[in-house]
Amino acid sequence: MAAERLAALLGSAPVVRATAPSFPVDVRHLPPARGERIETCAARAARRALADGDGDVLVFLPGAAEINRVAERLTGTDGVDVLPLHGRLPAAAQDAALRPGPRRRVVLATAVAESSLTVPGVRAVVDAGLARVPRTDHRRGLAGLATVRVSAAVADQRAGRAGREGPGRVYRCWPEHEHGTLPAYPEPEIRAADLTRLALELACWGTPDGAALTWWDPPPAGALAAGREVLAALGALRGDGGVTERGRRMAGLGLHPRLARALLDGAAEVGAAAAAEVVALLDDDGLAAGVDLAAALRRLRAGDAPGAARWRREARRLATLVAAAPPNRPAPAKGAPRNAADAGTGRSAGPLEPAGTGGTAPPRRAHDDPATVVALAYPERLARRRSAGTAVYLMAGGTAVELPPGRGLADAEWLAVAVADREPGRAHGRIRLAARAGEDLATRAAPALLATADEVAWADGDVRARRVHRLGAIVLAERPLADPDPAALRDALIAGLRAAGPGLLRWDTEGRRLRERLAFLHRVLGPPWPAVDDASLLSDVDIWLGPELATARRRADLERLDAGAALRRLLPWPDAARLDELAPDRLPVPSGSRLRVDYSADDPVLPVRVQEAFGWSDTPRLAGGRVPVRLHLLSPAGRPVAVTTDLASFWRTGYPEVRAQLRGRYPRHAWPDDPTAATPTRR
């Protein structure tokens, strides 16, 4: 800890320094070989530590999965016990790792062994250099764990474990030159945590935004605001941010506000004891060994699960606290968002009581159906299977989550998800704990998430107009909309055009050529001649395609629209009258023909047979004389024999060679010695 900074924060408090006896620690670096996994490197370092000296070896790894993989790699090491140590282990297994044994030990530990637990007998430490830290995804409503590099302070603290009882050694699984790039200290938890509980405490203290407090690290404004939105939806905050009486009662339960709401409101639905049992399980992440929450509850009630006695005591405590709770609940604060992460019911009576009871219906017994309580805690995590045969569910909050393979609940159509996380890089979240639910329970548990709306959008390549009944992001029912709102229909058509591009419209030859001519003039002259590239047309679609959009209803209507005719609305007035002068569709040539100019390339191109250009000495120029036409001079068979923007030069230098090559091949056509004085012909 930065003692001087803390002293200044406390108002120039004196700093008292105390030193504890410690022994020197020899630092060695054993980085992974190219392509070597960190678990393999850590196992290699552990064997090196065993060979280099006596005593036990403490290996720091980021999580239980890495611990299991390193343990597999160390299986069969002679005379050594390999013991895991992490927070999810039963108490007996943790105690075994903390007691000296008859043989040397390799203790594979997470950060739990950095400071909170002392492992006796350790003379060597292997540090993988990684830690797993919590992250909260406020947008998806999911928590997760991210694997990060340790800080220099944490690396020093880990190394110190080797010098508690005598001189020790630390083996760091990263190159020595990288040590200086480590952050000095770990990121403060407040920057990544869910701050809903903190927001409630601040409101109880009378400073909802925390401005009246002195912080070591101030809470991020966005995370704190998200927490206040949740509390307002739960009825814990007033519109001005002050705490309600309900909020004070929630704070007094010593639970996360989600769980406090589930306990208070769940007692009226399933009884205080049943609600307390579910909340006690949800509040202790070490109790549920599988995904099926109901099965975990049955094991705890039977006393067959680790921690059953602890769970039972907590459930009784919570049931006692809530026993005197009033059966009804206030509505969320005015202005609270209806789709907040922990949205409440949005009404004063309980979410599941029959209409007209005023919240006084007797509680229903639901010992084996904990979904009600879970839904009260996490209404936005009510989830329905996306399609038959898949393990992917869509939660009401809009996040897709996946049920792990080979677990329970595989046949459940609806789930009330209690715990879900998302690993970086994964397309879906992952369900960790859930209970079976149903549509009826979901709609009664989260009425604030119910909405019926007309939706007109471009989907799957066409306009889709429907009336949709939703629970958050979950579509419960839908039917086609016969008479959609014209403005919404127009927006959907424009969205379709922007998705598919102007090519969706009907472009005949004249329309394509008009677009090419306008593009040429804009490129050469600029405004007021309009840009007609795809991006520009799509951004101005209301201007040039407005009347046609007013009568269109679907993709087929767009495909029939005459884009060329509509494009003429972009012609600038009065400059539009000069279009044929500046970028003519056709040009006259000496033979009397009027030939079409090709504007599809960067420069305008005029294909013309050599014989039709006799007597033509000056190359035609367009855009007010700014751009010469690129002449593609053709043989009598229509094949290009020369390309030029300087016709006079071609007659002098290029034509004699062309004449020599072609007059024998085309003897019936004119090949005069002096083409500038010859009569042009169409033959």
Secondary structure in CASP SS format (residue, H / E / C, confidence):
PFRMAT SS
TARGET T0000
AUTHOR 0000-0000-0000
METHOD secondary structure of the structure
MODEL  1
M C 1.00
A C 1.00
A H 1.00
E H 1.00
R H 1.00
L H 1.00
A H 1.00
A H 1.00
L H 1.00
L C 1.00
G C 1.00
S C 1.00
A C 1.00
P C 1.00
V C 1.00
V C 1.00
R C 1.00
A C 1.00
T C 1.00
A C 1.00
P C 1.00
S C 1.00
F C 1.00
P C 1.00
V E 1.00
D E 1.00
V E 1.00
R E 1.00
H E 1.00
L C 1.00
P C 1.00
P C 1.00
A C 1.00
R C 1.00
G C 1.00
E C 1.00
R C 1.00
I H 1.00
E H 1.00
T H 1.00
C H 1.00
A H 1.00
A H 1.00
R H 1.00
A H 1.00
A H 1.00
R H 1.00
R H 1.00
A H 1.00
L H 1.00
A H 1.00
D H 1.00
G C 1.00
D C 1.00
G C 1.00
D E 1.00
V E 1.00
L E 1.00
V E 1.00
F E 1.00
L C 1.00
P C 1.00
G C 1.00
A H 1.00
A H 1.00
E H 1.00
I H 1.00
N H 1.00
R H 1.00
V H 1.00
A H 1.00
E H 1.00
R H 1.00
L C 1.00
T C 1.00
G C 1.00
T C 1.00
D C 1.00
G C 1.00
V E 1.00
D E 1.00
V E 1.00
L E 1.00
P E 1.00
L E 1.00
H C 1.00
G C 1.00
R C 1.00
L C 1.00
P C 1.00
A H 1.00
A H 1.00
A H 1.00
Q H 1.00
D H 1.00
A H 1.00
A H 1.00
L H 1.00
R C 1.00
P C 1.00
G C 1.00
P C 1.00
R C 1.00
R E 1.00
R E 1.00
V E 1.00
V E 1.00
L E 1.00
A E 1.00
T C 1.00
A H 1.00
V H 1.00
A H 1.00
E C 1.00
S C 1.00
S C 1.00
L C 1.00
T C 1.00
V C 1.00
P C 1.00
G C 1.00
V E 1.00
R E 1.00
A E 1.00
V E 1.00
V E 1.00
D E 1.00
A C 1.00
G C 1.00
L E 1.00
A E 1.00
R E 1.00
V E 1.00
P E 1.00
R E 1.00
T E 1.00
D E 1.00
H C 1.00
R C 1.00
R C 1.00
G C 1.00
L E 1.00
A E 1.00
G E 1.00
L E 1.00
A E 1.00
T E 1.00
V E 1.00
R E 1.00
V C 1.00
S C 1.00
A H 1.00
A H 1.00
V H 1.00
A H 1.00
D H 1.00
Q H 1.00
R H 1.00
A H 1.00
G H 1.00
R H 1.00
A H 1.00
G H 1.00
R C 1.00
E C 1.00
G C 1.00
P C 1.00
G E 1.00
R E 1.00
V E 1.00
Y E 1.00
R E 1.00
C C 1.00
W C 1.00
P C 1.00
E H 1.00
H H 1.00
E H 1.00
H H 1.00
G H 1.00
T H 1.00
L C 1.00
P C 1.00
A C 1.00
Y C 1.00
P C 1.00
E C 1.00
P C 1.00
E H 1.00
I H 1.00
R H 1.00
A C 1.00
A C 1.00
D C 1.00
L C 1.00
T H 1.00
R H 1.00
L H 1.00
A H 1.00
L H 1.00
E H 1.00
L H 1.00
A H 1.00
C H 1.00
W H 1.00
G C 1.00
T C 1.00
P C 1.00
D C 1.00
G C 1.00
A C 1.00
A C 1.00
L C 1.00
T C 1.00
W C 1.00
W C 1.00
D C 1.00
P C 1.00
P C 1.00
P C 1.00
A H 1.00
G H 1.00
A H 1.00
L H 1.00
A H 1.00
A H 1.00
G H 1.00
R H 1.00
E H 1.00
V H 1.00
L H 1.00
A H 1.00
A H 1.00
L C 1.00
G C 1.00
A C 1.00
L E 1.00
R C 1.00
G C 1.00
D C 1.00
G C 1.00
G C 1.00
V E 1.00
T C 1.00
E H 1.00
R H 1.00
G H 1.00
R H 1.00
R H 1.00
M H 1.00
A H 1.00
G H 1.00
L C 1.00
G C 1.00
L C 1.00
H C 1.00
P H 1.00
R H 1.00
L H 1.00
A H 1.00
R H 1.00
A H 1.00
L H 1.00
L H 1.00
D H 1.00
G H 1.00
A H 1.00
A H 1.00
E H 1.00
V H 1.00
G C 1.00
A H 1.00
A H 1.00
A H 1.00
A H 1.00
A H 1.00
E H 1.00
V H 1.00
V H 1.00
A H 1.00
L H 1.00
L H 1.00
D C 1.00
D C 1.00
D C 1.00
G C 1.00
L C 1.00
A C 1.00
A C 1.00
G C 1.00
V C 1.00
D E 1.00
L H 1.00
A H 1.00
A H 1.00
A H 1.00
L H 1.00
R H 1.00
R H 1.00
L H 1.00
R H 1.00
A H 1.00
G C 1.00
D C 1.00
A C 1.00
P C 1.00
G C 1.00
A H 1.00
A H 1.00
R H 1.00
W H 1.00
R H 1.00
R H 1.00
E H 1.00
A H 1.00
R H 1.00
R H 1.00
L H 1.00
A H 1.00
T H 1.00
L H 1.00
V H 1.00
A C 1.00
A C 1.00
A C 1.00
P C 1.00
P C 1.00
N C 1.00
R C 1.00
P C 1.00
A C 1.00
P C 1.00
A C 1.00
K C 1.00
G C 1.00
A C 1.00
P C 1.00
R C 1.00
N C 1.00
A C 1.00
A C 1.00
D C 1.00
A C 1.00
G C 1.00
T C 1.00
G C 1.00
R C 1.00
S C 1.00
A C 1.00
G C 1.00
P C 1.00
L C 1.00
E C 1.00
P C 1.00
A C 1.00
G C 1.00
T C 1.00
G C 1.00
G C 1.00
T C 1.00
A C 1.00
P C 1.00
P C 1.00
R C 1.00
R C 1.00
A C 1.00
H C 1.00
D C 1.00
D C 1.00
P C 1.00
A H 1.00
T H 1.00
V H 1.00
V H 1.00
A H 1.00
L H 1.00
A H 1.00
Y C 1.00
P H 1.00
E H 1.00
R H 1.00
L E 1.00
A E 1.00
R E 1.00
R E 1.00
R C 1.00
S C 1.00
A C 1.00
G C 1.00
T C 1.00
A C 1.00
V E 1.00
Y E 1.00
L E 1.00
M E 1.00
A C 1.00
G C 1.00
G C 1.00
T C 1.00
A E 1.00
V E 1.00
E E 1.00
L C 1.00
P C 1.00
P C 1.00
G C 1.00
R C 1.00
G C 1.00
L C 1.00
A C 1.00
D C 1.00
A C 1.00
E C 1.00
W E 1.00
L E 1.00
A E 1.00
V E 1.00
A E 1.00
V E 1.00
A E 1.00
D E 1.00
R C 1.00
E C 1.00
P C 1.00
G C 1.00
R C 1.00
A C 1.00
H C 1.00
G E 1.00
R E 1.00
I E 1.00
R E 1.00
L E 1.00
A E 1.00
A E 1.00
R E 1.00
A E 1.00
G C 1.00
E H 1.00
D H 1.00
L H 1.00
A H 1.00
T H 1.00
R H 1.00
A H 1.00
A C 1.00
P H 1.00
A H 1.00
L H 1.00
L E 1.00
A E 1.00
T E 1.00
A E 1.00
D E 1.00
E E 1.00
V E 1.00
A E 1.00
W E 1.00
A E 1.00
D C 1.00
G C 1.00
D E 1.00
V E 1.00
R E 1.00
A E 1.00
R E 1.00
R E 1.00
V E 1.00
H E 1.00
R E 1.00
L E 1.00
G C 1.00
A C 1.00
I E 1.00
V E 1.00
L E 1.00
A E 1.00
E E 1.00
R E 1.00
P E 1.00
L C 1.00
A C 1.00
D C 1.00
P C 1.00
D C 1.00
P H 1.00
A H 1.00
A H 1.00
L H 1.00
R H 1.00
D H 1.00
A H 1.00
L H 1.00
I H 1.00
A H 1.00
G H 1.00
L H 1.00
R H 1.00
A H 1.00
A H 1.00
G C 1.00
P H 1.00
G H 1.00
L H 1.00
L C 1.00
R E 1.00
W C 1.00
D C 1.00
T H 1.00
E H 1.00
G H 1.00
R H 1.00
R H 1.00
L H 1.00
R H 1.00
E H 1.00
R H 1.00
L H 1.00
A H 1.00
F H 1.00
L H 1.00
H H 1.00
R H 1.00
V H 1.00
L H 1.00
G C 1.00
P C 1.00
P C 1.00
W C 1.00
P C 1.00
A C 1.00
V C 1.00
D C 1.00
D H 1.00
A H 1.00
S H 1.00
L H 1.00
L H 1.00
S H 1.00
D C 1.00
V H 1.00
D H 1.00
I H 1.00
W H 1.00
L H 1.00
G H 1.00
P H 1.00
E H 1.00
L H 1.00
A H 1.00
T H 1.00
A C 1.00
R C 1.00
R C 1.00
R H 1.00
A H 1.00
D H 1.00
L H 1.00
E H 1.00
R H 1.00
L C 1.00
D E 1.00
A H 1.00
G H 1.00
A H 1.00
A H 1.00
L H 1.00
R H 1.00
R H 1.00
L H 1.00
L C 1.00
P C 1.00
W C 1.00
P C 1.00
D H 1.00
A H 1.00
A H 1.00
R H 1.00
L H 1.00
D H 1.00
E H 1.00
L H 1.00
A C 1.00
P C 1.00
D C 1.00
R E 1.00
L E 1.00
P E 1.00
V C 1.00
P C 1.00
S C 1.00
G C 1.00
S C 1.00
R E 1.00
L E 1.00
R E 1.00
V C 1.00
D E 1.00
Y C 1.00
S C 1.00
A C 1.00
D C 1.00
D C 1.00
P C 1.00
V E 1.00
L E 1.00
P E 1.00
V E 1.00
R E 1.00
V H 1.00
Q H 1.00
E H 1.00
A H 1.00
F C 1.00
G C 1.00
W C 1.00
S C 1.00
D C 1.00
T C 1.00
P C 1.00
R E 1.00
L E 1.00
A C 1.00
G C 1.00
G C 1.00
R C 1.00
V E 1.00
P E 1.00
V C 1.00
R E 1.00
L E 1.00
H E 1.00
L E 1.00
L E 1.00
S C 1.00
P C 1.00
A C 1.00
G C 1.00
R C 1.00
P E 1.00
V E 1.00
A E 1.00
V E 1.00
T E 1.00
T C 1.00
D C 1.00
L H 1.00
A H 1.00
S H 1.00
F H 1.00
W H 1.00
R H 1.00
T H 1.00
G H 1.00
Y H 1.00
P H 1.00
E H 1.00
V H 1.00
R H 1.00
A H 1.00
Q H 1.00
L H 1.00
R C 1.00
G C 1.00
R C 1.00
Y C 1.00
P C 1.00
R C 1.00
H C 1.00
A C 1.00
W C 1.00
P C 1.00
D C 1.00
D C 1.00
P C 1.00
T C 1.00
A C 1.00
A C 1.00
T C 1.00
P C 1.00
T C 1.00
R C 1.00
R C 1.00
END
